[in-house]
């Protein structure tokens, strides 16, 4: 998969020091993956879920949420938000 853009992961890791390692692991796994649908995603990340047009990944034991849009046809994963669990629950959207 082509991840667009890793910059969001790096910015989130700067804001939340504990996120650097888990986001890097997610990035390396996702980059090597070839997902055709949500079922393929869930084989690699069983806690991933669809939420409207987004695919949401639990990061660092569900303490954070990585919100993405995946275009399975083109093989692109667009990173939209990295939120704490509390921010996600409140419906907040941050860069």
Backbone atoms as SQL, in Angstrom:
CREATE TABLE atoms (id INTEGER PRIMARY KEY, chain TEXT, resi INTEGER, resn TEXT, atom TEXT, x REAL, y REAL, z REAL);
INSERT INTO atoms VALUES
  (1, 'A', 1, 'UNK', 'N', 0.850, -1.169, 0.000),
  (2, 'A', 1, 'UNK', 'CA', 0.000, 0.000, 0.000),
  (3, 'A', 1, 'UNK', 'C', 0.900, 1.239, 0.000),
  (4, 'A', 2, 'UNK', 'N', 0.391, 2.275, -0.625),
  (5, 'A', 2, 'UNK', 'CA', 1.101, 3.553, -0.644),
  (6, 'A', 2, 'UNK', 'C', 0.469, 4.441, 0.426),
  (7, 'A', 3, 'UNK', 'N', 1.268, 4.839, 1.412),
  (8, 'A', 3, 'UNK', 'CA', 0.767, 5.609, 2.548),
  (9, 'A', 3, 'UNK', 'C', 0.953, 7.101, 2.276),
  (10, 'A', 4, 'UNK', 'N', -0.135, 7.852, 2.358),
  (11, 'A', 4, 'UNK', 'CA', -0.097, 9.293, 2.104),
  (12, 'A', 4, 'UNK', 'C', -0.653, 9.993, 3.337),
  (13, 'A', 5, 'UNK', 'N', 0.036, 10.730, 4.006),
  (14, 'A', 5, 'UNK', 'CA', 1.451, 10.962, 4.011),
  (15, 'A', 5, 'UNK', 'C', 1.993, 10.625, 5.394),
  (16, 'A', 6, 'UNK', 'N', 3.182, 10.101, 5.398),
  (17, 'A', 6, 'UNK', 'CA', 3.811, 9.675, 6.657),
  (18, 'A', 6, 'UNK', 'C', 4.019, 10.863, 7.599),
  (19, 'A', 7, 'UNK', 'N', 4.037, 12.057, 7.028),
  (20, 'A', 7, 'UNK', 'CA', 4.240, 13.274, 7.819),
  (21, 'A', 7, 'UNK', 'C', 3.242, 13.365, 8.981),
  (22, 'A', 8, 'UNK', 'N', 1.999, 12.952, 8.757),
  (23, 'A', 8, 'UNK', 'CA', 0.990, 12.988, 9.831),
  (24, 'A', 8, 'UNK', 'C', 1.392, 12.087, 10.988),
  (25, 'A', 9, 'UNK', 'N', 1.984, 10.952, 10.685),
  (26, 'A', 9, 'UNK', 'CA', 2.427, 10.040, 11.744),
  (27, 'A', 9, 'UNK', 'C', 3.570, 10.654, 12.542),
  (28, 'A', 10, 'UNK', 'N', 4.504, 11.289, 11.834),
  (29, 'A', 10, 'UNK', 'CA', 5.642, 11.907, 12.503),
  (30, 'A', 10, 'UNK', 'C', 5.195, 13.076, 13.380),
  (31, 'A', 11, 'UNK', 'N', 4.237, 13.872, 12.885),
  (32, 'A', 11, 'UNK', 'CA', 3.712, 14.991, 13.672),
  (33, 'A', 11, 'UNK', 'C', 3.001, 14.488, 14.929),
  (34, 'A', 12, 'UNK', 'N', 2.241, 13.416, 14.792),
  (35, 'A', 12, 'UNK', 'CA', 1.547, 12.845, 15.956),
  (36, 'A', 12, 'UNK', 'C', 2.549, 12.320, 16.971),
  (37, 'A', 13, 'UNK', 'N', 3.632, 11.722, 16.497),
  (38, 'A', 13, 'UNK', 'CA', 4.663, 11.202, 17.398),
  (39, 'A', 13, 'UNK', 'C', 5.363, 12.342, 18.136),
  (40, 'A', 14, 'UNK', 'N', 5.462, 13.512, 17.510),
  (41, 'A', 14, 'UNK', 'CA', 6.038, 14.672, 18.189),
  (42, 'A', 14, 'UNK', 'C', 5.111, 15.162, 19.304),
  (43, 'A', 15, 'UNK', 'N', 3.810, 15.145, 19.062),
  (44, 'A', 15, 'UNK', 'CA', 2.831, 15.602, 20.059),
  (45, 'A', 15, 'UNK', 'C', 2.682, 14.604, 21.211),
  (46, 'A', 16, 'UNK', 'N', 2.780, 13.324, 20.894),
  (47, 'A', 16, 'UNK', 'CA', 2.588, 12.258, 21.881),
  (48, 'A', 16, 'UNK', 'C', 3.791, 11.317, 21.796),
  (49, 'A', 17, 'UNK', 'N', 4.742, 11.504, 22.676),
  (50, 'A', 17, 'UNK', 'CA', 6.009, 10.768, 22.614),
  (51, 'A', 17, 'UNK', 'C', 5.822, 9.249, 22.581),
  (52, 'A', 18, 'UNK', 'N', 4.814, 8.744, 23.262),
  (53, 'A', 18, 'UNK', 'CA', 4.608, 7.298, 23.336),
  (54, 'A', 18, 'UNK', 'C', 4.135, 6.697, 22.016),
  (55, 'A', 19, 'UNK', 'N', 3.790, 7.529, 21.049),
  (56, 'A', 19, 'UNK', 'CA', 3.238, 7.034, 19.787),
  (57, 'A', 19, 'UNK', 'C', 4.280, 6.685, 18.729),
  (58, 'A', 20, 'UNK', 'N', 5.482, 7.182, 18.877),
  (59, 'A', 20, 'UNK', 'CA', 6.494, 6.982, 17.836),
  (60, 'A', 20, 'UNK', 'C', 6.666, 5.532, 17.412),
  (61, 'A', 21, 'UNK', 'N', 6.921, 4.660, 18.356),
  (62, 'A', 21, 'UNK', 'CA', 7.131, 3.239, 18.049),
  (63, 'A', 21, 'UNK', 'C', 5.910, 2.562, 17.462),
  (64, 'A', 22, 'UNK', 'N', 4.740, 2.663, 18.113),
  (65, 'A', 22, 'UNK', 'CA', 3.553, 2.002, 17.577),
  (66, 'A', 22, 'UNK', 'C', 3.147, 2.493, 16.180),
  (67, 'A', 23, 'UNK', 'N', 3.276, 3.796, 15.927),
  (68, 'A', 23, 'UNK', 'CA', 2.928, 4.307, 14.595),
  (69, 'A', 23, 'UNK', 'C', 3.922, 3.831, 13.543),
  (70, 'A', 24, 'UNK', 'N', 5.191, 3.718, 13.926),
  (71, 'A', 24, 'UNK', 'CA', 6.195, 3.218, 12.989),
  (72, 'A', 24, 'UNK', 'C', 5.923, 1.759, 12.637),
  (73, 'A', 25, 'UNK', 'N', 5.550, 0.968, 13.640),
  (74, 'A', 25, 'UNK', 'CA', 5.202, -0.433, 13.376),
  (75, 'A', 25, 'UNK', 'C', 4.005, -0.503, 12.428),
  (76, 'A', 26, 'UNK', 'N', 2.955, 0.293, 12.703),
  (77, 'A', 26, 'UNK', 'CA', 1.776, 0.305, 11.830),
  (78, 'A', 26, 'UNK', 'C', 2.193, 0.672, 10.406),
  (79, 'A', 27, 'UNK', 'N', 3.001, 1.718, 10.258),
  (80, 'A', 27, 'UNK', 'CA', 3.437, 2.186, 8.939),
  (81, 'A', 27, 'UNK', 'C', 4.175, 1.090, 8.174),
  (82, 'A', 28, 'UNK', 'N', 5.115, 0.441, 8.822),
  (83, 'A', 28, 'UNK', 'CA', 5.915, -0.592, 8.141),
  (84, 'A', 28, 'UNK', 'C', 5.044, -1.782, 7.706),
  (85, 'A', 29, 'UNK', 'N', 4.120, -2.174, 8.538),
  (86, 'A', 29, 'UNK', 'CA', 3.227, -3.279, 8.184),
  (87, 'A', 29, 'UNK', 'C', 2.301, -2.870, 7.047),
  (88, 'A', 30, 'UNK', 'N', 1.679, -1.701, 7.175),
  (89, 'A', 30, 'UNK', 'CA', 0.731, -1.244, 6.154),
  (90, 'A', 30, 'UNK', 'C', 1.416, -1.047, 4.808),
  (91, 'A', 31, 'UNK', 'N', 2.611, -0.506, 4.818),
  (92, 'A', 31, 'UNK', 'CA', 3.337, -0.257, 3.565),
  (93, 'A', 31, 'UNK', 'C', 3.614, -1.558, 2.805),
  (94, 'A', 32, 'UNK', 'N', 3.874, -2.632, 3.535),
  (95, 'A', 32, 'UNK', 'CA', 4.167, -3.928, 2.902),
  (96, 'A', 32, 'UNK', 'C', 2.903, -4.692, 2.494),
  (97, 'A', 33, 'UNK', 'N', 1.761, -4.236, 2.967),
  (98, 'A', 33, 'UNK', 'CA', 0.508, -4.969, 2.747),
  (99, 'A', 33, 'UNK', 'C', -0.094, -4.678, 1.380),
  (100, 'A', 34, 'UNK', 'N', -0.938, -5.601, 0.941),
  (101, 'A', 34, 'UNK', 'CA', -1.722, -5.426, -0.279),
  (102, 'A', 34, 'UNK', 'C', -3.162, -5.751, 0.078),
  (103, 'A', 35, 'UNK', 'N', -3.921, -4.714, 0.426),
  (104, 'A', 35, 'UNK', 'CA', -5.293, -4.902, 0.858),
  (105, 'A', 35, 'UNK', 'C', -6.258, -4.663, -0.280),
  (106, 'A', 36, 'UNK', 'N', -7.202, -5.571, -0.460),
  (107, 'A', 36, 'UNK', 'CA', -8.241, -5.418, -1.475),
  (108, 'A', 36, 'UNK', 'C', -9.568, -4.993, -0.866),
  (109, 'A', 37, 'UNK', 'N', -9.683, -5.149, 0.475),
  (110, 'A', 37, 'UNK', 'CA', -10.938, -4.815, 1.155),
  (111, 'A', 37, 'UNK', 'C', -10.699, -4.828, 2.667),
  (112, 'A', 38, 'UNK', 'N', -11.740, -4.491, 3.418),
  (113, 'A', 38, 'UNK', 'CA', -11.616, -4.432, 4.875),
  (114, 'A', 38, 'UNK', 'C', -11.292, -5.803, 5.482),
  (115, 'A', 39, 'UNK', 'N', -11.756, -6.849, 4.861),
  (116, 'A', 39, 'UNK', 'CA', -11.450, -8.193, 5.361),
  (117, 'A', 39, 'UNK', 'C', -9.940, -8.433, 5.351),
  (118, 'A', 40, 'UNK', 'N', -9.260, -7.991, 4.287),
  (119, 'A', 40, 'UNK', 'CA', -7.800, -8.121, 4.228),
  (120, 'A', 40, 'UNK', 'C', -7.135, -7.298, 5.326),
  (121, 'A', 41, 'UNK', 'N', -7.644, -6.096, 5.557),
  (122, 'A', 41, 'UNK', 'CA', -7.095, -5.236, 6.610),
  (123, 'A', 41, 'UNK', 'C', -7.224, -5.930, 7.956),
  (124, 'A', 42, 'UNK', 'N', -8.395, -6.498, 8.226),
  (125, 'A', 42, 'UNK', 'CA', -8.659, -7.131, 9.516),
  (126, 'A', 42, 'UNK', 'C', -7.825, -8.399, 9.737),
  (127, 'A', 43, 'UNK', 'N', -7.334, -8.992, 8.673),
  (128, 'A', 43, 'UNK', 'CA', -6.430, -10.144, 8.829),
  (129, 'A', 43, 'UNK', 'C', -5.116, -9.698, 9.459),
  (130, 'A', 44, 'UNK', 'N', -4.700, -8.472, 9.147),
  (131, 'A', 44, 'UNK', 'CA', -3.441, -7.937, 9.666),
  (132, 'A', 44, 'UNK', 'C', -3.670, -7.161, 10.954),
  (133, 'A', 45, 'UNK', 'N', -4.742, -6.375, 10.979),
  (134, 'A', 45, 'UNK', 'CA', -5.105, -5.555, 12.140),
  (135, 'A', 45, 'UNK', 'C', -6.536, -5.910, 12.546),
  (136, 'A', 46, 'UNK', 'N', -6.704, -6.944, 13.359),
  (137, 'A', 46, 'UNK', 'CA', -8.040, -7.450, 13.688),
  (138, 'A', 46, 'UNK', 'C', -8.987, -6.435, 14.331),
  (139, 'A', 47, 'UNK', 'N', -8.447, -5.409, 14.990),
  (140, 'A', 47, 'UNK', 'CA', -9.317, -4.433, 15.643),
  (141, 'A', 47, 'UNK', 'C', -9.694, -3.274, 14.725),
  (142, 'A', 48, 'UNK', 'N', -9.222, -3.259, 13.493),
  (143, 'A', 48, 'UNK', 'CA', -9.585, -2.191, 12.551),
  (144, 'A', 48, 'UNK', 'C', -11.079, -2.261, 12.271),
  (145, 'A', 49, 'UNK', 'N', -11.667, -1.088, 12.103),
  (146, 'A', 49, 'UNK', 'CA', -13.108, -1.027, 11.844),
  (147, 'A', 49, 'UNK', 'C', -13.423, 0.041, 10.820),
  (148, 'A', 50, 'UNK', 'N', -14.500, -0.182, 10.092),
  (149, 'A', 50, 'UNK', 'CA', -15.015, 0.823, 9.173),
  (150, 'A', 50, 'UNK', 'C', -15.910, 1.769, 9.955),
  (151, 'A', 51, 'UNK', 'N', -15.785, 3.075, 9.651),
  (152, 'A', 51, 'UNK', 'CA', -16.637, 4.103, 10.242),
  (153, 'A', 51, 'UNK', 'C', -16.964, 5.089, 9.129),
  (154, 'A', 52, 'UNK', 'N', -18.043, 4.827, 8.438),
  (155, 'A', 52, 'UNK', 'CA', -18.361, 5.638, 7.264),
  (156, 'A', 52, 'UNK', 'C', -17.327, 5.395, 6.178),
  (157, 'A', 53, 'UNK', 'N', -16.736, 6.468, 5.670),
  (158, 'A', 53, 'UNK', 'CA', -15.714, 6.328, 4.622),
  (159, 'A', 53, 'UNK', 'C', -14.336, 6.027, 5.195),
  (160, 'A', 54, 'UNK', 'N', -14.227, 6.042, 6.519),
  (161, 'A', 54, 'UNK', 'CA', -12.932, 5.861, 7.174),
  (162, 'A', 54, 'UNK', 'C', -12.706, 4.420, 7.615),
  (163, 'A', 55, 'UNK', 'N', -11.425, 4.074, 7.720),
  (164, 'A', 55, 'UNK', 'CA', -11.019, 2.856, 8.408),
  (165, 'A', 55, 'UNK', 'C', -10.237, 3.310, 9.620),
  (166, 'A', 56, 'UNK', 'N', -10.632, 2.825, 10.786),
  (167, 'A', 56, 'UNK', 'CA', -10.059, 3.276, 12.055),
  (168, 'A', 56, 'UNK', 'C', -9.229, 2.144, 12.644),
  (169, 'A', 57, 'UNK', 'N', -7.992, 2.488, 13.003),
  (170, 'A', 57, 'UNK', 'CA', -7.067, 1.535, 13.608),
  (171, 'A', 57, 'UNK', 'C', -6.838, 1.907, 15.060),
  (172, 'A', 58, 'UNK', 'N', -6.863, 0.931, 15.942),
  (173, 'A', 58, 'UNK', 'CA', -6.497, 1.134, 17.346),
  (174, 'A', 58, 'UNK', 'C', -4.983, 1.072, 17.434),
  (175, 'A', 59, 'UNK', 'N', -4.411, 2.073, 18.071),
  (176, 'A', 59, 'UNK', 'CA', -2.957, 2.151, 18.208),
  (177, 'A', 59, 'UNK', 'C', -2.601, 2.180, 19.683),
  (178, 'A', 60, 'UNK', 'N', -1.547, 1.502, 20.032),
  (179, 'A', 60, 'UNK', 'CA', -1.027, 1.458, 21.405),
  (180, 'A', 60, 'UNK', 'C', -2.095, 1.005, 22.388),
  (181, 'A', 61, 'UNK', 'N', -2.603, -0.180, 22.128),
  (182, 'A', 61, 'UNK', 'CA', -3.565, -0.784, 23.042),
  (183, 'A', 61, 'UNK', 'C', -4.855, -0.006, 23.172),
  (184, 'A', 62, 'UNK', 'N', -5.310, 0.580, 22.091),
  (185, 'A', 62, 'UNK', 'CA', -6.567, 1.325, 22.031),
  (186, 'A', 62, 'UNK', 'C', -6.490, 2.688, 22.723),
  (187, 'A', 63, 'UNK', 'N', -5.284, 3.154, 23.052),
  (188, 'A', 63, 'UNK', 'CA', -5.137, 4.478, 23.662),
  (189, 'A', 63, 'UNK', 'C', -5.269, 5.579, 22.617),
  (190, 'A', 64, 'UNK', 'N', -4.969, 5.243, 21.363),
  (191, 'A', 64, 'UNK', 'CA', -5.022, 6.202, 20.258),
  (192, 'A', 64, 'UNK', 'C', -5.775, 5.583, 19.091),
  (193, 'A', 65, 'UNK', 'N', -6.278, 6.439, 18.222),
  (194, 'A', 65, 'UNK', 'CA', -6.957, 5.993, 17.008),
  (195, 'A', 65, 'UNK', 'C', -6.298, 6.637, 15.796),
  (196, 'A', 66, 'UNK', 'N', -5.980, 5.824, 14.821),
  (197, 'A', 66, 'UNK', 'CA', -5.475, 6.291, 13.535),
  (198, 'A', 66, 'UNK', 'C', -6.620, 6.176, 12.543),
  (199, 'A', 67, 'UNK', 'N', -7.033, 7.303, 12.001),
  (200, 'A', 67, 'UNK', 'CA', -8.184, 7.341, 11.103),
  (201, 'A', 67, 'UNK', 'C', -7.677, 7.550, 9.682),
  (202, 'A', 68, 'UNK', 'N', -8.066, 6.642, 8.801),
  (203, 'A', 68, 'UNK', 'CA', -7.571, 6.646, 7.426),
  (204, 'A', 68, 'UNK', 'C', -8.734, 6.533, 6.444),
  (205, 'A', 69, 'UNK', 'N', -8.443, 6.867, 5.207),
  (206, 'A', 69, 'UNK', 'CA', -9.323, 6.526, 4.086),
  (207, 'A', 69, 'UNK', 'C', -8.496, 5.627, 3.180),
  (208, 'A', 70, 'UNK', 'N', -9.024, 4.484, 2.857),
  (209, 'A', 70, 'UNK', 'CA', -8.289, 3.536, 2.020),
  (210, 'A', 70, 'UNK', 'C', -8.973, 3.417, 0.673),
  (211, 'A', 71, 'UNK', 'N', -8.198, 3.647, -0.381),
  (212, 'A', 71, 'UNK', 'CA', -8.681, 3.423, -1.738),
  (213, 'A', 71, 'UNK', 'C', -8.094, 2.086, -2.179),
  (214, 'A', 72, 'UNK', 'N', -8.892, 1.060, -2.083),
  (215, 'A', 72, 'UNK', 'CA', -8.405, -0.288, -2.378),
  (216, 'A', 72, 'UNK', 'C', -8.056, -0.450, -3.851),
  (217, 'A', 73, 'UNK', 'N', -8.759, 0.242, -4.724),
  (218, 'A', 73, 'UNK', 'CA', -8.517, 0.133, -6.167),
  (219, 'A', 73, 'UNK', 'C', -7.127, 0.640, -6.536),
  (220, 'A', 74, 'UNK', 'N', -6.711, 1.779, -5.935),
  (221, 'A', 74, 'UNK', 'CA', -5.408, 2.357, -6.259),
  (222, 'A', 74, 'UNK', 'C', -4.303, 1.926, -5.305),
  (223, 'A', 75, 'UNK', 'N', -4.678, 1.293, -4.189),
  (224, 'A', 75, 'UNK', 'CA', -3.679, 0.859, -3.221),
  (225, 'A', 75, 'UNK', 'C', -3.114, 2.000, -2.396),
  (226, 'A', 76, 'UNK', 'N', -3.935, 3.025, -2.159),
  (227, 'A', 76, 'UNK', 'CA', -3.481, 4.182, -1.383),
  (228, 'A', 76, 'UNK', 'C', -4.220, 4.267, -0.052),
  (229, 'A', 77, 'UNK', 'N', -3.453, 4.593, 0.983),
  (230, 'A', 77, 'UNK', 'CA', -4.012, 4.822, 2.309),
  (231, 'A', 77, 'UNK', 'C', -3.764, 6.287, 2.649),
  (232, 'A', 78, 'UNK', 'N', -4.836, 7.037, 2.793),
  (233, 'A', 78, 'UNK', 'CA', -4.742, 8.452, 3.125),
  (234, 'A', 78, 'UNK', 'C', -4.905, 8.607, 4.634),
  (235, 'A', 79, 'UNK', 'N', -3.878, 9.127, 5.291),
  (236, 'A', 79, 'UNK', 'CA', -3.921, 9.327, 6.731),
  (237, 'A', 79, 'UNK', 'C', -4.685, 10.617, 7.001),
  (238, 'A', 80, 'UNK', 'N', -5.722, 10.541, 7.817),
  (239, 'A', 80, 'UNK', 'CA', -6.553, 11.709, 8.082),
  (240, 'A', 80, 'UNK', 'C', -6.333, 12.283, 9.471),
  (241, 'A', 81, 'UNK', 'N', -6.397, 11.455, 10.504),
  (242, 'A', 81, 'UNK', 'CA', -6.282, 11.958, 11.872),
  (243, 'A', 81, 'UNK', 'C', -5.595, 10.925, 12.753),
  (244, 'A', 82, 'UNK', 'N', -4.871, 11.432, 13.750),
  (245, 'A', 82, 'UNK', 'CA', -4.380, 10.599, 14.844),
  (246, 'A', 82, 'UNK', 'C', -4.920, 11.252, 16.108),
  (247, 'A', 83, 'UNK', 'N', -5.782, 10.542, 16.804),
  (248, 'A', 83, 'UNK', 'CA', -6.471, 11.086, 17.974),
  (249, 'A', 83, 'UNK', 'C', -6.270, 10.190, 19.186),
  (250, 'A', 84, 'UNK', 'N', -6.362, 10.787, 20.355),
  (251, 'A', 84, 'UNK', 'CA', -6.419, 9.960, 21.554),
  (252, 'A', 84, 'UNK', 'C', -7.789, 9.275, 21.546),
  (253, 'A', 85, 'UNK', 'N', -7.918, 8.250, 22.344),
  (254, 'A', 85, 'UNK', 'CA', -9.206, 7.566, 22.433),
  (255, 'A', 85, 'UNK', 'C', -10.298, 8.542, 22.881),
  (256, 'A', 86, 'UNK', 'N', -9.971, 9.406, 23.836),
  (257, 'A', 86, 'UNK', 'CA', -10.953, 10.378, 24.345),
  (258, 'A', 86, 'UNK', 'C', -11.370, 11.371, 23.257),
  (259, 'A', 87, 'UNK', 'N', -10.419, 11.860, 22.460),
  (260, 'A', 87, 'UNK', 'CA', -10.742, 12.785, 21.368),
  (261, 'A', 87, 'UNK', 'C', -11.644, 12.113, 20.346),
  (262, 'A', 88, 'UNK', 'N', -11.327, 10.862, 20.031),
  (263, 'A', 88, 'UNK', 'CA', -12.138, 10.129, 19.058),
  (264, 'A', 88, 'UNK', 'C', -13.556, 9.941, 19.566),
  (265, 'A', 89, 'UNK', 'N', -13.689, 9.598, 20.833),
  (266, 'A', 89, 'UNK', 'CA', -15.004, 9.382, 21.429),
  (267, 'A', 89, 'UNK', 'C', -15.852, 10.662, 21.403),
  (268, 'A', 90, 'UNK', 'N', -15.188, 11.817, 21.600),
  (269, 'A', 90, 'UNK', 'CA', -15.888, 13.102, 21.554),
  (270, 'A', 90, 'UNK', 'C', -16.213, 13.536, 20.132),
  (271, 'A', 91, 'UNK', 'N', -15.630, 12.863, 19.143),
  (272, 'A', 91, 'UNK', 'CA', -15.875, 13.227, 17.754),
  (273, 'A', 91, 'UNK', 'C', -14.971, 14.342, 17.252),
  (274, 'A', 92, 'UNK', 'N', -13.878, 14.610, 17.965),
  (275, 'A', 92, 'UNK', 'CA', -12.954, 15.663, 17.564),
  (276, 'A', 92, 'UNK', 'C', -12.146, 15.230, 16.357),
  (277, 'A', 93, 'UNK', 'N', -11.778, 16.206, 15.550),
  (278, 'A', 93, 'UNK', 'CA', -10.911, 15.960, 14.393),
  (279, 'A', 93, 'UNK', 'C', -9.779, 16.955, 14.457),
  (280, 'A', 94, 'UNK', 'N', -8.544, 16.431, 14.561),
  (281, 'A', 94, 'UNK', 'CA', -7.362, 17.293, 14.611),
  (282, 'A', 94, 'UNK', 'C', -6.381, 16.840, 13.573),
  (283, 'A', 95, 'UNK', 'N', -5.488, 17.715, 13.233),
  (284, 'A', 95, 'UNK', 'CA', -4.444, 17.375, 12.256),
  (285, 'A', 95, 'UNK', 'C', -3.327, 16.650, 12.877);
